[in-house]
Amino acid sequence: MATYKCFSCGKKLTSAQLQKRFLCPFCGSKIFYKPRKHLAKIKAV
Ligand SMILES: [Zn+2]
């Protein structure tokens, strides 16, 4: 199951929670992002 983070309040949401309503149940925000476990480090060569 995919997890998302609310961009506004930072709470974790599951994709199941967002299937009903694409709204944050905590703050009503509609902007989410997928938190990544591994942060990609980009090196400018
Ligand atoms: Zn929120």
mmCIF file of the protein (N, C-alpha, C, O) and its ligand, coordinates in Angstrom:
data_MODEL
# 
_entry.id   MODEL 
# 
loop_
_entity.id 
_entity.type 
_entity.pdbx_number_of_molecules 
1 polymer     1 
2 non-polymer 1 
# 
_entity_poly.entity_id                      1 
_entity_poly.type                           'polypeptide(L)' 
_entity_poly.nstd_linkage                   no 
_entity_poly.nstd_monomer                   no 
_entity_poly.pdbx_seq_one_letter_code       MATYKCFSCGKKLTSAQLQKRFLCPFCGSKIFYKPRKHLAKIKAV 
_entity_poly.pdbx_seq_one_letter_code_can   MATYKCFSCGKKLTSAQLQKRFLCPFCGSKIFYKPRKHLAKIKAV 
_entity_poly.pdbx_strand_id                 A 
# 
loop_
_entity_poly_seq.entity_id 
_entity_poly_seq.num 
_entity_poly_seq.mon_id 
_entity_poly_seq.hetero 
1 1  MET n 
1 2  ALA n 
1 3  THR n 
1 4  TYR n 
1 5  LYS n 
1 6  CYS n 
1 7  PHE n 
1 8  SER n 
1 9  CYS n 
1 10 GLY n 
1 11 LYS n 
1 12 LYS n 
1 13 LEU n 
1 14 THR n 
1 15 SER n 
1 16 ALA n 
1 17 GLN n 
1 18 LEU n 
1 19 GLN n 
1 20 LYS n 
1 21 ARG n 
1 22 PHE n 
1 23 LEU n 
1 24 CYS n 
1 25 PRO n 
1 26 PHE n 
1 27 CYS n 
1 28 GLY n 
1 29 SER n 
1 30 LYS n 
1 31 ILE n 
1 32 PHE n 
1 33 TYR n 
1 34 LYS n 
1 35 PRO n 
1 36 ARG n 
1 37 LYS n 
1 38 HIS n 
1 39 LEU n 
1 40 ALA n 
1 41 LYS n 
1 42 ILE n 
1 43 LYS n 
1 44 ALA n 
1 45 VAL n 
# 
loop_
_struct_asym.id 
_struct_asym.entity_id 
A 1 
B 2 
# 
loop_
_chem_comp.id 
_chem_comp.type 
_chem_comp.mon_nstd_flag 
ALA 'L-peptide linking' y 
ARG 'L-peptide linking' y 
CYS 'L-peptide linking' y 
GLN 'L-peptide linking' y 
GLY 'peptide linking'   y 
HIS 'L-peptide linking' y 
ILE 'L-peptide linking' y 
LEU 'L-peptide linking' y 
LYS 'L-peptide linking' y 
MET 'L-peptide linking' y 
PHE 'L-peptide linking' y 
PRO 'L-peptide linking' y 
SER 'L-peptide linking' y 
THR 'L-peptide linking' y 
TYR 'L-peptide linking' y 
VAL 'L-peptide linking' y 
ZN  non-polymer         . 
# 
_pdbx_entity_nonpoly.entity_id   2 
_pdbx_entity_nonpoly.name        ? 
_pdbx_entity_nonpoly.comp_id     ZN 
# 
_pdbx_nonpoly_scheme.asym_id         B 
_pdbx_nonpoly_scheme.entity_id       2 
_pdbx_nonpoly_scheme.mon_id          ZN 
_pdbx_nonpoly_scheme.ndb_seq_num     1 
_pdbx_nonpoly_scheme.pdb_seq_num     101 
_pdbx_nonpoly_scheme.auth_seq_num    101 
_pdbx_nonpoly_scheme.pdb_mon_id      ZN 
_pdbx_nonpoly_scheme.auth_mon_id     ZN 
_pdbx_nonpoly_scheme.pdb_strand_id   A 
_pdbx_nonpoly_scheme.pdb_ins_code    . 
# 
loop_
_atom_site.group_PDB 
_atom_site.id 
_atom_site.type_symbol 
_atom_site.label_atom_id 
_atom_site.label_alt_id 
_atom_site.label_comp_id 
_atom_site.label_asym_id 
_atom_site.label_entity_id 
_atom_site.label_seq_id 
_atom_site.pdbx_PDB_ins_code 
_atom_site.Cartn_x 
_atom_site.Cartn_y 
_atom_site.Cartn_z 
_atom_site.occupancy 
_atom_site.B_iso_or_equiv 
_atom_site.pdbx_formal_charge 
_atom_site.auth_seq_id 
_atom_site.auth_comp_id 
_atom_site.auth_asym_id 
_atom_site.auth_atom_id 
_atom_site.pdbx_PDB_model_num 
ATOM   1   N  N  . MET A 1 1  ? 0.853   -1.196 0.000   1.00 0.00 ? 1   MET A N  1 
ATOM   2   C  CA . MET A 1 1  ? 0.000   0.000  0.000   1.00 0.00 ? 1   MET A CA 1 
ATOM   3   C  C  . MET A 1 1  ? 0.887   1.244  0.000   1.00 0.00 ? 1   MET A C  1 
ATOM   4   O  O  . MET A 1 1  ? 1.858   1.341  0.749   1.00 0.00 ? 1   MET A O  1 
ATOM   5   N  N  . ALA A 1 2  ? 0.541   2.135  -0.815  1.00 0.00 ? 2   ALA A N  1 
ATOM   6   C  CA . ALA A 1 2  ? 1.344   3.346  -0.905  1.00 0.00 ? 2   ALA A CA 1 
ATOM   7   C  C  . ALA A 1 2  ? 0.965   4.317  0.207   1.00 0.00 ? 2   ALA A C  1 
ATOM   8   O  O  . ALA A 1 2  ? -0.203  4.435  0.579   1.00 0.00 ? 2   ALA A O  1 
ATOM   9   N  N  . THR A 1 3  ? 1.931   4.980  0.707   1.00 0.00 ? 3   THR A N  1 
ATOM   10  C  CA . THR A 1 3  ? 1.664   5.990  1.717   1.00 0.00 ? 3   THR A CA 1 
ATOM   11  C  C  . THR A 1 3  ? 2.051   7.354  1.174   1.00 0.00 ? 3   THR A C  1 
ATOM   12  O  O  . THR A 1 3  ? 3.012   7.507  0.420   1.00 0.00 ? 3   THR A O  1 
ATOM   13  N  N  . TYR A 1 4  ? 1.284   8.314  1.578   1.00 0.00 ? 4   TYR A N  1 
ATOM   14  C  CA . TYR A 1 4  ? 1.537   9.675  1.147   1.00 0.00 ? 4   TYR A CA 1 
ATOM   15  C  C  . TYR A 1 4  ? 1.678   10.556 2.376   1.00 0.00 ? 4   TYR A C  1 
ATOM   16  O  O  . TYR A 1 4  ? 1.292   10.186 3.485   1.00 0.00 ? 4   TYR A O  1 
ATOM   17  N  N  . LYS A 1 5  ? 2.225   11.693 2.153   1.00 0.00 ? 5   LYS A N  1 
ATOM   18  C  CA . LYS A 1 5  ? 2.310   12.673 3.222   1.00 0.00 ? 5   LYS A CA 1 
ATOM   19  C  C  . LYS A 1 5  ? 1.604   13.935 2.795   1.00 0.00 ? 5   LYS A C  1 
ATOM   20  O  O  . LYS A 1 5  ? 1.749   14.407 1.668   1.00 0.00 ? 5   LYS A O  1 
ATOM   21  N  N  . CYS A 1 6  ? 0.843   14.465 3.717   1.00 0.00 ? 6   CYS A N  1 
ATOM   22  C  CA . CYS A 1 6  ? 0.163   15.720 3.430   1.00 0.00 ? 6   CYS A CA 1 
ATOM   23  C  C  . CYS A 1 6  ? 1.204   16.828 3.370   1.00 0.00 ? 6   CYS A C  1 
ATOM   24  O  O  . CYS A 1 6  ? 2.046   16.969 4.257   1.00 0.00 ? 6   CYS A O  1 
ATOM   25  N  N  . PHE A 1 7  ? 1.125   17.596 2.318   1.00 0.00 ? 7   PHE A N  1 
ATOM   26  C  CA . PHE A 1 7  ? 2.100   18.650 2.134   1.00 0.00 ? 7   PHE A CA 1 
ATOM   27  C  C  . PHE A 1 7  ? 1.889   19.775 3.143   1.00 0.00 ? 7   PHE A C  1 
ATOM   28  O  O  . PHE A 1 7  ? 2.819   20.499 3.498   1.00 0.00 ? 7   PHE A O  1 
ATOM   29  N  N  . SER A 1 8  ? 0.651   19.900 3.590   1.00 0.00 ? 8   SER A N  1 
ATOM   30  C  CA . SER A 1 8  ? 0.314   21.023 4.461   1.00 0.00 ? 8   SER A CA 1 
ATOM   31  C  C  . SER A 1 8  ? 0.607   20.721 5.926   1.00 0.00 ? 8   SER A C  1 
ATOM   32  O  O  . SER A 1 8  ? 1.281   21.499 6.601   1.00 0.00 ? 8   SER A O  1 
ATOM   33  N  N  . CYS A 1 9  ? 0.096   19.583 6.421   1.00 0.00 ? 9   CYS A N  1 
ATOM   34  C  CA . CYS A 1 9  ? 0.248   19.302 7.847   1.00 0.00 ? 9   CYS A CA 1 
ATOM   35  C  C  . CYS A 1 9  ? 1.260   18.200 8.109   1.00 0.00 ? 9   CYS A C  1 
ATOM   36  O  O  . CYS A 1 9  ? 1.666   18.007 9.255   1.00 0.00 ? 9   CYS A O  1 
ATOM   37  N  N  . GLY A 1 10 ? 1.676   17.476 7.086   1.00 0.00 ? 10  GLY A N  1 
ATOM   38  C  CA . GLY A 1 10 ? 2.730   16.494 7.249   1.00 0.00 ? 10  GLY A CA 1 
ATOM   39  C  C  . GLY A 1 10 ? 2.284   15.158 7.805   1.00 0.00 ? 10  GLY A C  1 
ATOM   40  O  O  . GLY A 1 10 ? 3.121   14.324 8.150   1.00 0.00 ? 10  GLY A O  1 
ATOM   41  N  N  . LYS A 1 11 ? 0.967   14.935 7.899   1.00 0.00 ? 11  LYS A N  1 
ATOM   42  C  CA . LYS A 1 11 ? 0.474   13.657 8.402   1.00 0.00 ? 11  LYS A CA 1 
ATOM   43  C  C  . LYS A 1 11 ? 0.578   12.603 7.318   1.00 0.00 ? 11  LYS A C  1 
ATOM   44  O  O  . LYS A 1 11 ? 0.486   12.887 6.124   1.00 0.00 ? 11  LYS A O  1 
ATOM   45  N  N  . LYS A 1 12 ? 0.775   11.357 7.785   1.00 0.00 ? 12  LYS A N  1 
ATOM   46  C  CA . LYS A 1 12 ? 0.861   10.263 6.830   1.00 0.00 ? 12  LYS A CA 1 
ATOM   47  C  C  . LYS A 1 12 ? -0.530  9.772  6.467   1.00 0.00 ? 12  LYS A C  1 
ATOM   48  O  O  . LYS A 1 12 ? -1.404  9.637  7.323   1.00 0.00 ? 12  LYS A O  1 
ATOM   49  N  N  . LEU A 1 13 ? -0.715  9.512  5.193   1.00 0.00 ? 13  LEU A N  1 
ATOM   50  C  CA . LEU A 1 13 ? -1.992  9.017  4.711   1.00 0.00 ? 13  LEU A CA 1 
ATOM   51  C  C  . LEU A 1 13 ? -1.746  7.816  3.827   1.00 0.00 ? 13  LEU A C  1 
ATOM   52  O  O  . LEU A 1 13 ? -0.759  7.759  3.093   1.00 0.00 ? 13  LEU A O  1 
ATOM   53  N  N  . THR A 1 14 ? -2.652  6.858  3.904   1.00 0.00 ? 14  THR A N  1 
ATOM   54  C  CA . THR A 1 14 ? -2.545  5.704  3.021   1.00 0.00 ? 14  THR A CA 1 
ATOM   55  C  C  . THR A 1 14 ? -3.357  5.964  1.760   1.00 0.00 ? 14  THR A C  1 
ATOM   56  O  O  . THR A 1 14 ? -4.239  6.822  1.724   1.00 0.00 ? 14  THR A O  1 
ATOM   57  N  N  . SER A 1 15 ? -3.031  5.200  0.740   1.00 0.00 ? 15  SER A N  1 
ATOM   58  C  CA . SER A 1 15 ? -3.759  5.365  -0.513  1.00 0.00 ? 15  SER A CA 1 
ATOM   59  C  C  . SER A 1 15 ? -5.228  5.000  -0.330  1.00 0.00 ? 15  SER A C  1 
ATOM   60  O  O  . SER A 1 15 ? -6.090  5.527  -1.034  1.00 0.00 ? 15  SER A O  1 
ATOM   61  N  N  . ALA A 1 16 ? -5.524  4.091  0.620   1.00 0.00 ? 16  ALA A N  1 
ATOM   62  C  CA . ALA A 1 16 ? -6.917  3.710  0.884   1.00 0.00 ? 16  ALA A CA 1 
ATOM   63  C  C  . ALA A 1 16 ? -7.702  4.898  1.429   1.00 0.00 ? 16  ALA A C  1 
ATOM   64  O  O  . ALA A 1 16 ? -8.879  5.071  1.114   1.00 0.00 ? 16  ALA A O  1 
ATOM   65  N  N  . GLN A 1 17 ? -7.051  5.704  2.239   1.00 0.00 ? 17  GLN A N  1 
ATOM   66  C  CA . GLN A 1 17 ? -7.723  6.871  2.791   1.00 0.00 ? 17  GLN A CA 1 
ATOM   67  C  C  . GLN A 1 17 ? -8.018  7.895  1.706   1.00 0.00 ? 17  GLN A C  1 
ATOM   68  O  O  . GLN A 1 17 ? -8.989  8.646  1.787   1.00 0.00 ? 17  GLN A O  1 
ATOM   69  N  N  . LEU A 1 18 ? -7.185  7.912  0.713   1.00 0.00 ? 18  LEU A N  1 
ATOM   70  C  CA . LEU A 1 18 ? -7.346  8.916  -0.332  1.00 0.00 ? 18  LEU A CA 1 
ATOM   71  C  C  . LEU A 1 18 ? -8.251  8.442  -1.453  1.00 0.00 ? 18  LEU A C  1 
ATOM   72  O  O  . LEU A 1 18 ? -8.626  9.219  -2.332  1.00 0.00 ? 18  LEU A O  1 
ATOM   73  N  N  . GLN A 1 19 ? -8.600  7.161  -1.419  1.00 0.00 ? 19  GLN A N  1 
ATOM   74  C  CA . GLN A 1 19 ? -9.457  6.659  -2.497  1.00 0.00 ? 19  GLN A CA 1 
ATOM   75  C  C  . GLN A 1 19 ? -10.866 7.209  -2.384  1.00 0.00 ? 19  GLN A C  1 
ATOM   76  O  O  . GLN A 1 19 ? -11.519 7.492  -3.388  1.00 0.00 ? 19  GLN A O  1 
ATOM   77  N  N  . LYS A 1 20 ? -11.330 7.359  -1.140  1.00 0.00 ? 20  LYS A N  1 
ATOM   78  C  CA . LYS A 1 20 ? -12.679 7.885  -0.946  1.00 0.00 ? 20  LYS A CA 1 
ATOM   79  C  C  . LYS A 1 20 ? -12.731 9.358  -1.320  1.00 0.00 ? 20  LYS A C  1 
ATOM   80  O  O  . LYS A 1 20 ? -13.567 9.817  -2.099  1.00 0.00 ? 20  LYS A O  1 
ATOM   81  N  N  . ARG A 1 21 ? -11.795 10.063 -0.721  1.00 0.00 ? 21  ARG A N  1 
ATOM   82  C  CA . ARG A 1 21 ? -11.735 11.509 -0.969  1.00 0.00 ? 21  ARG A CA 1 
ATOM   83  C  C  . ARG A 1 21 ? -10.283 11.887 -1.092  1.00 0.00 ? 21  ARG A C  1 
ATOM   84  O  O  . ARG A 1 21 ? -9.462  11.526 -0.248  1.00 0.00 ? 21  ARG A O  1 
ATOM   85  N  N  . PHE A 1 22 ? -9.969  12.602 -2.124  1.00 0.00 ? 22  PHE A N  1 
ATOM   86  C  CA . PHE A 1 22 ? -8.587  13.041 -2.260  1.00 0.00 ? 22  PHE A CA 1 
ATOM   87  C  C  . PHE A 1 22 ? -8.407  14.337 -1.471  1.00 0.00 ? 22  PHE A C  1 
ATOM   88  O  O  . PHE A 1 22 ? -8.111  15.405 -2.007  1.00 0.00 ? 22  PHE A O  1 
ATOM   89  N  N  . LEU A 1 23 ? -8.605  14.171 -0.169  1.00 0.00 ? 23  LEU A N  1 
ATOM   90  C  CA . LEU A 1 23 ? -8.482  15.307 0.732   1.00 0.00 ? 23  LEU A CA 1 
ATOM   91  C  C  . LEU A 1 23 ? -7.790  14.836 1.994   1.00 0.00 ? 23  LEU A C  1 
ATOM   92  O  O  . LEU A 1 23 ? -7.994  13.704 2.431   1.00 0.00 ? 23  LEU A O  1 
ATOM   93  N  N  . CYS A 1 24 ? -6.996  15.671 2.568   1.00 0.00 ? 24  CYS A N  1 
ATOM   94  C  CA . CYS A 1 24 ? -6.416  15.331 3.853   1.00 0.00 ? 24  CYS A CA 1 
ATOM   95  C  C  . CYS A 1 24 ? -7.504  15.385 4.914   1.00 0.00 ? 24  CYS A C  1 
ATOM   96  O  O  . CYS A 1 24 ? -8.144  16.424 5.077   1.00 0.00 ? 24  CYS A O  1 
ATOM   97  N  N  . PRO A 1 25 ? -7.738  14.274 5.653   1.00 0.00 ? 25  PRO A N  1 
ATOM   98  C  CA . PRO A 1 25 ? -8.789  14.274 6.681   1.00 0.00 ? 25  PRO A CA 1 
ATOM   99  C  C  . PRO A 1 25 ? -8.443  15.150 7.874   1.00 0.00 ? 25  PRO A C  1 
ATOM   100 O  O  . PRO A 1 25 ? -9.301  15.434 8.710   1.00 0.00 ? 25  PRO A O  1 
ATOM   101 N  N  . PHE A 1 26 ? -7.206  15.573 7.955   1.00 0.00 ? 26  PHE A N  1 
ATOM   102 C  CA . PHE A 1 26 ? -6.781  16.364 9.103   1.00 0.00 ? 26  PHE A CA 1 
ATOM   103 C  C  . PHE A 1 26 ? -6.893  17.855 8.845   1.00 0.00 ? 26  PHE A C  1 
ATOM   104 O  O  . PHE A 1 26 ? -7.336  18.613 9.708   1.00 0.00 ? 26  PHE A O  1 
ATOM   105 N  N  . CYS A 1 27 ? -6.495  18.266 7.669   1.00 0.00 ? 27  CYS A N  1 
ATOM   106 C  CA . CYS A 1 27 ? -6.476  19.706 7.422   1.00 0.00 ? 27  CYS A CA 1 
ATOM   107 C  C  . CYS A 1 27 ? -7.209  20.101 6.147   1.00 0.00 ? 27  CYS A C  1 
ATOM   108 O  O  . CYS A 1 27 ? -7.384  21.289 5.877   1.00 0.00 ? 27  CYS A O  1 
ATOM   109 N  N  . GLY A 1 28 ? -7.641  19.112 5.354   1.00 0.00 ? 28  GLY A N  1 
ATOM   110 C  CA . GLY A 1 28 ? -8.412  19.428 4.160   1.00 0.00 ? 28  GLY A CA 1 
ATOM   111 C  C  . GLY A 1 28 ? -7.571  19.803 2.966   1.00 0.00 ? 28  GLY A C  1 
ATOM   112 O  O  . GLY A 1 28 ? -8.099  20.247 1.947   1.00 0.00 ? 28  GLY A O  1 
ATOM   113 N  N  . SER A 1 29 ? -6.275  19.632 3.076   1.00 0.00 ? 29  SER A N  1 
ATOM   114 C  CA . SER A 1 29 ? -5.406  19.977 1.965   1.00 0.00 ? 29  SER A CA 1 
ATOM   115 C  C  . SER A 1 29 ? -5.536  18.962 0.843   1.00 0.00 ? 29  SER A C  1 
ATOM   116 O  O  . SER A 1 29 ? -5.890  17.806 1.078   1.00 0.00 ? 29  SER A O  1 
ATOM   117 N  N  . LYS A 1 30 ? -5.256  19.386 -0.345  1.00 0.00 ? 30  LYS A N  1 
ATOM   118 C  CA . LYS A 1 30 ? -5.330  18.490 -1.491  1.00 0.00 ? 30  LYS A CA 1 
ATOM   119 C  C  . LYS A 1 30 ? -3.962  18.227 -2.093  1.00 0.00 ? 30  LYS A C  1 
ATOM   120 O  O  . LYS A 1 30 ? -3.844  17.636 -3.167  1.00 0.00 ? 30  LYS A O  1 
ATOM   121 N  N  . ILE A 1 31 ? -2.960  18.659 -1.410  1.00 0.00 ? 31  ILE A N  1 
ATOM   122 C  CA . ILE A 1 31 ? -1.623  18.485 -1.950  1.00 0.00 ? 31  ILE A CA 1 
ATOM   123 C  C  . ILE A 1 31 ? -0.886  17.426 -1.139  1.00 0.00 ? 31  ILE A C  1 
ATOM   124 O  O  . ILE A 1 31 ? -0.766  17.529 0.082   1.00 0.00 ? 31  ILE A O  1 
ATOM   125 N  N  . PHE A 1 32 ? -0.403  16.421 -1.831  1.00 0.00 ? 32  PHE A N  1 
ATOM   126 C  CA . PHE A 1 32 ? 0.300   15.340 -1.167  1.00 0.00 ? 32  PHE A CA 1 
ATOM   127 C  C  . PHE A 1 32 ? 1.590   15.036 -1.910  1.00 0.00 ? 32  PHE A C  1 
ATOM   128 O  O  . PHE A 1 32 ? 1.771   15.404 -3.071  1.00 0.00 ? 32  PHE A O  1 
ATOM   129 N  N  . TYR A 1 33 ? 2.457   14.369 -1.217  1.00 0.00 ? 33  TYR A N  1 
ATOM   130 C  CA . TYR A 1 33 ? 3.654   13.896 -1.889  1.00 0.00 ? 33  TYR A CA 1 
ATOM   131 C  C  . TYR A 1 33 ? 4.018   12.549 -1.327  1.00 0.00 ? 33  TYR A C  1 
ATOM   132 O  O  . TYR A 1 33 ? 3.600   12.179 -0.229  1.00 0.00 ? 33  TYR A O  1 
ATOM   133 N  N  . LYS A 1 34 ? 4.795   11.827 -2.085  1.00 0.00 ? 34  LYS A N  1 
ATOM   134 C  CA . LYS A 1 34 ? 5.242   10.517 -1.650  1.00 0.00 ? 34  LYS A CA 1 
ATOM   135 C  C  . LYS A 1 34 ? 6.584   10.644 -0.959  1.00 0.00 ? 34  LYS A C  1 
ATOM   136 O  O  . LYS A 1 34 ? 7.575   11.033 -1.577  1.00 0.00 ? 34  LYS A O  1 
ATOM   137 N  N  . PRO A 1 35 ? 6.615   10.318 0.310   1.00 0.00 ? 35  PRO A N  1 
ATOM   138 C  CA . PRO A 1 35 ? 7.907   10.342 0.996   1.00 0.00 ? 35  PRO A CA 1 
ATOM   139 C  C  . PRO A 1 35 ? 8.791   9.202  0.510   1.00 0.00 ? 35  PRO A C  1 
ATOM   140 O  O  . PRO A 1 35 ? 8.331   8.073  0.339   1.00 0.00 ? 35  PRO A O  1 
ATOM   141 N  N  . ARG A 1 36 ? 10.030  9.502  0.296   1.00 0.00 ? 36  ARG A N  1 
ATOM   142 C  CA . ARG A 1 36 ? 10.948  8.478  -0.198  1.00 0.00 ? 36  ARG A CA 1 
ATOM   143 C  C  . ARG A 1 36 ? 11.817  7.982  0.939   1.00 0.00 ? 36  ARG A C  1 
ATOM   144 O  O  . ARG A 1 36 ? 12.274  8.749  1.786   1.00 0.00 ? 36  ARG A O  1 
ATOM   145 N  N  . LYS A 1 37 ? 12.031  6.679  0.932   1.00 0.00 ? 37  LYS A N  1 
ATOM   146 C  CA . LYS A 1 37 ? 12.872  6.105  1.966   1.00 0.00 ? 37  LYS A CA 1 
ATOM   147 C  C  . LYS A 1 37 ? 14.319  6.483  1.749   1.00 0.00 ? 37  LYS A C  1 
ATOM   148 O  O  . LYS A 1 37 ? 15.053  6.812  2.680   1.00 0.00 ? 37  LYS A O  1 
ATOM   149 N  N  . HIS A 1 38 ? 14.697  6.425  0.500   1.00 0.00 ? 38  HIS A N  1 
ATOM   150 C  CA . HIS A 1 38 ? 16.076  6.759  0.182   1.00 0.00 ? 38  HIS A CA 1 
ATOM   151 C  C  . HIS A 1 38 ? 16.109  8.084  -0.564  1.00 0.00 ? 38  HIS A C  1 
ATOM   152 O  O  . HIS A 1 38 ? 15.500  8.236  -1.622  1.00 0.00 ? 38  HIS A O  1 
ATOM   153 N  N  . LEU A 1 39 ? 16.795  8.989  -0.019  1.00 0.00 ? 39  LEU A N  1 
ATOM   154 C  CA . LEU A 1 39 ? 16.944  10.262 -0.699  1.00 0.00 ? 39  LEU A CA 1 
ATOM   155 C  C  . LEU A 1 39 ? 18.042  10.147 -1.748  1.00 0.00 ? 39  LEU A C  1 
ATOM   156 O  O  . LEU A 1 39 ? 19.178  9.760  -1.473  1.00 0.00 ? 39  LEU A O  1 
ATOM   157 N  N  . ALA A 1 40 ? 17.657  10.491 -2.922  1.00 0.00 ? 40  ALA A N  1 
ATOM   158 C  CA . ALA A 1 40 ? 18.627  10.418 -4.013  1.00 0.00 ? 40  ALA A CA 1 
ATOM   159 C  C  . ALA A 1 40 ? 19.559  11.620 -3.932  1.00 0.00 ? 40  ALA A C  1 
ATOM   160 O  O  . ALA A 1 40 ? 19.133  12.775 -3.911  1.00 0.00 ? 40  ALA A O  1 
ATOM   161 N  N  . LYS A 1 41 ? 20.795  11.313 -3.889  1.00 0.00 ? 41  LYS A N  1 
ATOM   162 C  CA . LYS A 1 41 ? 21.772  12.396 -3.880  1.00 0.00 ? 41  LYS A CA 1 
ATOM   163 C  C  . LYS A 1 41 ? 22.274  12.624 -5.302  1.00 0.00 ? 41  LYS A C  1 
ATOM   164 O  O  . LYS A 1 41 ? 22.739  11.714 -5.988  1.00 0.00 ? 41  LYS A O  1 
ATOM   165 N  N  . ILE A 1 42 ? 22.162  13.822 -5.685  1.00 0.00 ? 42  ILE A N  1 
ATOM   166 C  CA . ILE A 1 42 ? 22.582  14.148 -7.040  1.00 0.00 ? 42  ILE A CA 1 
ATOM   167 C  C  . ILE A 1 42 ? 23.908  14.886 -6.988  1.00 0.00 ? 42  ILE A C  1 
ATOM   168 O  O  . ILE A 1 42 ? 24.057  15.911 -6.322  1.00 0.00 ? 42  ILE A O  1 
ATOM   169 N  N  . LYS A 1 43 ? 24.843  14.338 -7.698  1.00 0.00 ? 43  LYS A N  1 
ATOM   170 C  CA . LYS A 1 43 ? 26.151  14.979 -7.759  1.00 0.00 ? 43  LYS A CA 1 
ATOM   171 C  C  . LYS A 1 43 ? 26.330  15.642 -9.110  1.00 0.00 ? 43  LYS A C  1 
ATOM   172 O  O  . LYS A 1 43 ? 26.161  15.009 -10.152 1.00 0.00 ? 43  LYS A O  1 
ATOM   173 N  N  . ALA A 1 44 ? 26.653  16.849 -9.087  1.00 0.00 ? 44  ALA A N  1 
ATOM   174 C  CA . ALA A 1 44 ? 26.961  17.538 -10.327 1.00 0.00 ? 44  ALA A CA 1 
ATOM   175 C  C  . ALA A 1 44 ? 28.401  17.228 -10.696 1.00 0.00 ? 44  ALA A C  1 
ATOM   176 O  O  . ALA A 1 44 ? 29.332  17.526 -9.948  1.00 0.00 ? 44  ALA A O  1 
ATOM   177 N  N  . VAL A 1 45 ? 28.555  16.646 -11.820 1.00 0.00 ? 45  VAL A N  1 
ATOM   178 C  CA . VAL A 1 45 ? 29.906  16.243 -12.241 1.00 0.00 ? 45  VAL A CA 1 
ATOM   179 C  C  . VAL A 1 45 ? 30.450  17.283 -13.216 1.00 0.00 ? 45  VAL A C  1 
ATOM   180 O  O  . VAL A 1 45 ? 31.573  17.147 -13.700 1.00 0.00 ? 45  VAL A O  1 
HETATM 181 ZN ZN . ZN  B 2 .  ? -3.105  17.635 6.070   1.00 0.00 2 101 ZN  A ZN 1 
# 
